[in-house]
């Protein structure tokens, strides 16, 4: 097992360079910026910040090329995405109803055993739905790989070879944030979890979410719509047992003990960890060994500094 | 009477120094949960609050505190309210309208400057204020030689990190310069895009040299938007052709122009943002809003008889202190009955630019939801 590090947002006050130094990584590096979509590969600021050679793997553009060259795979991918979208929409409908029950029971005054059991049971229903949704999306991805075997398709193989060589030459792989679903989609398509095995990996924001084992979308104060955190799908699972929350101080009502409690209990036993500017989480041989400027949403409703 | 002021006045007419000290220590007008007290100091034969709230008398007199140059008026005002006003001061047969000398909060519009009364709990939304951390969009200007309207300048707002390799939604904005000057549009767009609450979008800002003619349901104006403006913008910057990625918006008569263009050219604008629309109509009787509204009434009567489906999604807002509240409320069921998704919002505010500014987030995020849920940078 290798060292991995997860960071908070790198916009404006980056700490990537400091992190690389602490891991004694001196380059060259490869970056994955597929989450930036059409801005993929615009890494001049990143290069200037780390002061070492960085080349971008161009996964977003490569996926476009693969789909252009392989209409069958493109069509199958679109259909899968449609099914995943439908699953997400249906999950959202059911989630709204279950979260409504949680909210209603939480608002009930009293402390009778029946009310306590009802509250626990309502949250249990949500956790069950989250698990069902995760399994449904896993099935969808599993079926897709079994049926279409993207890693063996002539449209993809040359890219995989190029990527393997580029990653082998690099001393670490960087995964930037951005659109988490787009990023995850490209990471999966090119089997980055396999290609990058054995390499130190430094990921931030959406990149950090994507390498965890469960991607949770969240915002307590969106301008429209309900604010129920949603499970999207499983991530690459390179850093298991955590739900990662970039920009939590903006996106979550961390001063609302009730919401914090509900969030932490819903996703337990995973640790729900904030990733802000300056945050660092380090894994060594599969164990979380260091945490700086990271806070944990506790089941008590408190938000406490995280100790590794 | 509010507590501190009542205390000041209980011992009889306050002297000038005591009043000066009181005013220096307090925000004027005095705002409390149930209402507001206006203060004016000066020699006058009469002082009146001239406020722009439909349903209340246009002028309300302040009462002089015997033996002093202090004038007072207490008004009930629901929490969260906001309205604009002036003082009318009568002296020696002359009448002057002035902003409140004791209230530094002002709002500008094309006709000048008003004082602003911010009721209990009202705060300008933080997303309307310039945010140094938000990436700034830019402007590009060009002109169209329109066969419908003659030469027309256009300002294009391009979002931060604009790329020619990407296709953008387009929003056509009536009275664009006024939105920039009086409704903080640039900061609002920069902030909402930066916060991912709306997608990066292009805004075409247009102005009219004669809006009382062009914005009242003029076919030539609608044709200009659809046949000339949108194609000209599309030739300069990459646009998403989906009607869901095309919007038109405006305030007051600008709303009428937006609705009219979408109605005359169905499928052209899938999104409409209509603020305090001057949607005058006559189900029965005559138009009583004056000759300027004759063409508006003709259009609105025709629209109400045969609305069709000018857009898929429409945001409508109006201040409850506006005379247009009835017309706007009347529009909502008509739109929903014809299968349009409508978000309707009322505010305790009047027919003014800061009201329209304060509703931009709700309107824009409803019509053009951003990637907030999916993007973590």
Interface residues (C-beta under 8 A of the other chain):
Chain A: X9 X11 X12 X35 X37 X38 X39 X177 X178 X179 X180 X181 X182 X205 X206 X209 X217 X219 X222 X223 X224 X230 X246 X247
Chain B: X133 X161 X163 X165 X166 X197 X361 X362 X365 X366 X369 X371 X372 X373 X374 X375 X376 X377
